[in-house]
Amino acid sequence: MINPQPTRDNRAVEVPLDRITAPLLDALAVAYADDPETIGALLAEHAAAVAHRDHLDRDDSPHAREVAAAEADETREAVEDHLDAEVTRPVRLTPRAAHQLAGRLVVLAHRATGTTYVDRDGERWVATDQTTPQGEPIVACPSPRNPDDAGTGPSYPWTLRAVTARFGPLTEETPAA
């Protein structure tokens, strides 16, 4: 599972891809060790295609950019053909896992930007580290105006959708950078 996390300074979200890149690099190293001549030639051809694609700019015709991108795709596929299919297949998530990942990304993104949601009564709602089983981010009102609303124990798991329905409309309040 892809596990996004906040950066050390809490100003961005990182998606560590080492579970994907490590097996890919390992497979490439093994393929190169098995047949350095072929893999070396394929990598050199791919590097040239990527360099050509990356050096085109907006002044070049769209057709030239499309051709260069297609050439880079072809040379990449030629290298992939020599690797174990297990490491080159796409990452597939179940619908539930995709919702959970999306919810986690939303939670972390809102925390990274410091986004606060303000309801019609001026109450401020912030993202927590939690999501519902469906992956919806859970928000909390850490300092309600009415102290009796704070209660004791765990908070009700409010989602943005539920807060909007009950206390909306909500406005986003993002601190200035």
PyMOL commands that set and color helices and strands:
alter all, ss='L'
color gray80, all
select helices_A, chain A and resi 18-34+36-55+62-80+85-88+95-113+147-149+160-167
alter helices_A, ss='H'
color red, helices_A
select strands_A, chain A and resi 5-6+13-14+116-118+124-131+137-140+158-159+171-173
alter strands_A, ss='S'
color yellow, strands_A
deselect
rebuild
show_as cartoon
